[in-house]
Amino acid sequence: MRLLHLVNSLINHKIHFRINFDQRISRSKAIVLVALLAVIMALSGYYIGEQWFWVKDQNLYEYRIESLKDRLAENSASTSVRVELAMTYYLDGQAEKAEGVLRKVLADEPENDTAVLYLGLILSEQKNYRESIAFLTRYLEKNQGLETRIALLYLGRNYLETGAIGPAVTTLSKAAEIDSANPVVYYYMGQAYEKLNDRQNAINAYERALAINNEYKEAELALKKVVGR
């Protein structure tokens, strides 16, 4: 998985809207709402154009990298800009540069939790699972919040990849508690249960993943494989 797809692959779940169809909205209110949405979209488009305009011989990330380097030239000590530069390097396919920048940030600021998290995620993507475990564990010891579910999911996958199945199940169970609508969590839980030869729990996990996202092909194939045994 690339971090470019982080939101889709790690926080990949359906957002369920509960609508009371007994309520009615007047025509005038509907027109006002549509107008407001149009204004918001126009302003957003203008802002994005201002922030992300780039020349035609550069891709979006190359332009952003140059922009961030210019900002660092003015203030080389800006940690937030350095971290953003690292992530932009990674999204541009320059993983080694991204890792190097984050390691330098942590050399200067060992307690920078954002750099700890991002380096842990990047190392996991590079299949450096054991070092990734160390960074993600370090992050989770100090932090709770939205990013926790991402860290737990990656940590659980890291444990799975290194053969630590018990810790994988424990960690993924924690991820499910705070991110119960994420099918990817249940997919990896199914993988872990398969390693434990726990067929029924593996089936339950894959079915839960598919109940959340019925187009989750990996979970569908895994379920067919387990059921067909």
Helices and strands as residue ranges (DSSP letters): G 3-5, H 6-10, H 27-52, H 60-74, H 79-91, H 95-108, H 113-125, H 129-142, H 146-161, H 165-178, H 183-195, H 199-212, H 217-227
